[in-house]
Amino acid sequence: MTTPDDDRFSPNAATRAKAALKRDPWDLPDVSGLVVGVLGGTGDQGRGLAYRLARAGQKVIIGSRAAERAQTAAGELGLGIEGEENAVCARRSDVVIVAVPWEGHAKTLQALREELAGKLVIDCVNPLGFDRKGAYALKPEEGSAAEQAAALLPESRVTAAFHHLSAVLLQDPETEQIDTDVMVLGESRADTDLVQALAARIPGMRGVFAGRLRNAHQVESLVANLISVNRRYKAHAGLRITDV
């Protein structure tokens, strides 16, 4: 039950709400001191994100089911990247990117629920199937990979981002900048601002708020279209959002 003097209806609350709406959407926080963990960091997408963020000056830890495998990948990438078993990676990180294969998504997160409690989690997993016609989107029971993560990690702050990046470009040391936008989804502006700021650490990249987690399915699904684009035009396509 609410009362007339409930804080949600107070003049101060209304003032704060108006101030939030007027705030410059590109006024993003400093994330340079955050430690970023990458679960699935030995796969192509995870390695690429780890490499780009470390190259931008971020402290990065790669996670894998086997610590030795993570340490080998970290040694190959250099840039001060460390490799740890998944649970240790999660515990040591401020922000954790989930870049595991879709088939192992739920199992991995279920096993790390305690280690990921209180953490900002960025899910970049794309549930896809493949057949003779090419790639196609899968629809998880929860609605999307990000919503599955949120259901499995009720004590974590789950966001979704980094879905549409070319692993080839991310890992290419000759590519100085990656000209693309990153669609960022989440329930808290403070959290999505952090993810946008993290994306902006990578030269050429920009994070753009794209809605709540309930809108993650179409963002994840769009990767199937990009795969078709890349195959037809032999490209490494990304996205740009116009007029913002």
Beta strands, then each sheet from edge to edge (+ up, - down):
strand 1: 35-39
strand 2: 59-64
strand 3: 82-85
strand 4: 95-98
strand 5: 120-123
strand 6: 128-131
strand 7: 134-137
strand 8: 157-160
strand 9: 180-186
strand 10: 205-209
sheet 1: 3+ 2+ 1+ 4+ 5+ 8+ 9- 10-
sheet 2: 6+ 7-
end
